[in-house]
Amino acid sequence: MAIPDLDELGDRLGVVLRNPEAMRQALVHSSFLNENPQQVSGHNERLEFLGDAVIGLVVSSLLYDRYPAEDEGFLTARRAALVNRTALAALGQRLGLDRQLMLGRGEAEAGGATRPSLLAGAFEAVAGALFLSEGMSITRRCLRRLFAEQLAPAPDAGPPKSAKSQLQEWSQRNYHLKPRYEVLETEGPAHSQMFTVAAGVGDRRLAVGQGTSRQRAEEEAAAMALGVLRTPTEPVRGQAGASEEPR
C-alpha cells in the first residue's frame, strides 16, 4: 500500500497545504476503501468531480487570457488538448501520483497506478482538494505553473487537434470511413454521471473510454483508438476500398 507523502506532494505543487486531510482524501481510490473500510472515511471520486470543474475553469481562463485574438474553435481545441485524459495522466505522473495513490491490493497488482484513466482522475481529485484547501487564487497559480509548457507551444505550431479530430482524419485517410461512437453505459446520479463510450471504425470496435461527460468519454476512447489504429492488425471492414492498413 502506498503511504501518501503530503509534504512531497505539496513541494511538487509549490504550496504548503493548509488542509492536508482534503489532499489525503484525494489520494484514496475506491478500491482501497472497499478493502479497508475502517482505515479511511471515503474515496476520491467526489473530489474528482469537483476538480474536473476547477481544471476546466482555470484552463479556460488561462487560454482566454493568453490568446485574446483567437476564436472559440481554437480555444476549444486547445482546451481539449490540455485537459484530455492522456494529458492529465501525464501531469499526474509528473506529480508522482503513481507512487502516492492508496489502491486496493487487486487494483495495485493489476498495475492500476499506471492506468491513464486512474492517474487522470487522481490529478482531478488533487485539483479539487487544492481548491478546497487553498482557494481559487492559489489553485490557479499552481495549475498555471503545471500547464505552463503546454500553454506555450512552439511559435510555428498550428492549432491543436483533439483526439477525436485526429481519429477522424486518420480513419478517413486510411479507411475512407468516419469513426463511430456508442454509449455503452451511463452510471451515477444526474449531477455526477460516468459515461462509458466505445469508439470504432467500420465493423471494428477499437477502444473504450470513460469520462464524466459523454464528450470526455468519447475523447478518451478516441485517444485510445488512435494507439490501436497505429498498430498493424486485421483490416477494418465496412465499405468498399476501406481495407487499407494504416500507414
Residue, then its C-alpha position, 0 to 999 in steps of 0.5 A: m500500500a502506498i503511504p501518501d507523502l503530503d509534504e512531497l506532494g505539496d513541494r511538487l505543487g509549490v504550496v504548503l497545504r493548509n488542509p492536508e486531510a482534503m489532499r489525503q482524501a484525494l489520494v484514496h481510490s475506491s478500491f482501497l476503501n472497499e478493502n479497508p473500510q475502517q482505515v479511511s472515511g471515503h474515496n476520491e471520486r467526489l473530489e474528482f468531480l469537483g476538480d474536473a470543474v476547477i481544471g476546466l475553469v482555470v484552463s479556460s481562463l488561462l487560454y482566454d487570457r493568453y490568446p485574446a485574438e483567437d476564436e472559440g474553435f481554437l480555444t476549444a481545441r486547445r482546451a481539449a488538448l490540455v485537459n484530455r485524459t492522456a494529458l492529465a495522466a501525464l501531469g499526474q505522473r509528473l506529480g508522482l501520483d503513481r507512487q502516492l495513490m492508496l489502491g486496493r491490493g487487486e487494483a495495485e497488482a493489476g498495475g492500476a497506478t499506471r492506468p491513464s484513466l486512474l492517474a487522470g482522475a487522481f490529478e482531478a481529485v488533487a485539483g479539487a482538494l487544492f481548491l478546497s484547501e487553498g482557494m481559487s487564487i492559489t489553485r490557479r497559480c499552481l495549475r498555471r505553473l503545471f500547464a505552463e509548457q503546454l500553454a506555450p507551444a512552439p511559435d510555428a505550431g498550428p492549432p491543436k487537434s483533439a483526439k477525436s479530430q485526429l481519429q477522424e482524419w486518420s480513419q478517413r485517410n486510411y479507411h475512407l470511413k468516419p469513426r463511430y461512437e456508442v454509449l455503452e453505459t451511463e452510471g451515477p446520479a444526474h449531477s455526477q454521471m460516468f459515461t462509458v463510450a466505445a469508439g470504432v471504425g467500420d465493423r471494428r470496435l477499437a477502444v473504450g473510454q470513460g469520462t464524466s461527460r459523454q464528450r470526455a468519454e468519447e475523447e478518451a476512447a478516441a485517444m485510445a483508438l488512435g494507439v490501436l489504429r497505429t498498430p498493424t492488425e486485421p483490416v477494418r471492414g465496412q465499405a468498399g476500398a476501406s481495407e487499407e492498413p494504416r500507414 
